[in-house]
């Protein structure tokens, strides 16, 4: 069990940023709180996967 800095059990979220598309991380369960806890859940993607997903994400955002 992973705990956030505020002591609550962290939940798994998915990042949709350009820098970390579809990467999962632990975060505080209180969205918008001042805790700001982040702990990566999965390893970094290979460069090719990152490139393909970021292109697809950019196309989706342009729609």
CORFEN-V289838 format. One record per residue. N is the residue number from 0. RES is the residue in one small letter. PHI is phi as a letter, one per 40 degrees, with the letter a starting at -180 (999 if undefined). OMEGA is omega in whole degrees, 0 to 359 (none if undefined). D_CENTER is the distance of its C-alpha to the mean C-alpha in whole Angstrom. Layout:
n=[N | N]
res=[RES | RES]
phi=[PHI | PHI]
omega=[OMEGA | OMEGA]
d_center=[D_CENTER | D_CENTER]
//
This chain:
n=[0 | 1 | 2 | 3 | 4 | 5 | 6 | 7 | 8 | 9 | 10 | 11 | 12 | 13 | 14 | 15 | 16 | 17 | 18 | 19 | 20 | 21 | 22 | 23 | 24 | 25 | 26 | 27 | 28 | 29 | 30 | 31 | 32 | 33 | 34 | 35 | 36 | 37 | 38 | 39 | 40 | 41 | 42 | 43 | 44 | 45 | 46 | 47 | 48 | 49 | 50 | 51 | 52 | 53 | 54 | 55 | 56 | 57 | 58 | 59 | 60 | 61 | 62]
res=[x | x | x | x | x | x | x | x | x | x | x | x | x | x | x | x | x | x | x | x | x | x | x | x | x | x | x | x | x | x | x | x | x | x | x | x | x | x | x | x | x | x | x | x | x | x | x | x | x | x | x | x | x | x | x | x | x | x | x | x | x | x | x]
phi=[999 | b | b | c | c | c | g | c | c | c | b | c | b | b | c | b | c | c | c | b | c | g | c | c | a | c | a | c | c | c | c | g | c | c | c | f | c | a | b | c | c | b | c | c | c | c | d | c | c | d | c | c | c | c | c | c | c | c | c | c | c | c | c]
omega=[179 | 179 | 177 | 182 | 180 | 176 | 180 | 178 | 181 | 177 | 180 | 178 | 178 | 178 | 176 | 177 | 178 | 183 | 183 | 183 | 177 | 179 | 183 | 181 | 173 | 178 | 177 | 181 | 180 | 181 | 181 | 179 | 180 | 182 | 177 | 179 | 173 | 175 | 183 | 180 | 183 | 180 | 178 | 179 | 175 | 185 | 181 | 178 | 180 | 181 | 181 | 182 | 180 | 176 | 179 | 179 | 178 | 178 | 178 | 181 | 180 | 181 | none]
d_center=[18 | 15 | 16 | 15 | 17 | 19 | 20 | 18 | 17 | 13 | 11 | 8 | 6 | 4 | 3 | 7 | 8 | 11 | 10 | 7 | 7 | 7 | 5 | 5 | 5 | 8 | 8 | 12 | 13 | 15 | 13 | 15 | 16 | 17 | 16 | 12 | 11 | 8 | 9 | 7 | 9 | 10 | 11 | 11 | 12 | 16 | 17 | 18 | 16 | 13 | 16 | 17 | 14 | 14 | 17 | 17 | 14 | 16 | 19 | 18 | 17 | 21 | 22]
//
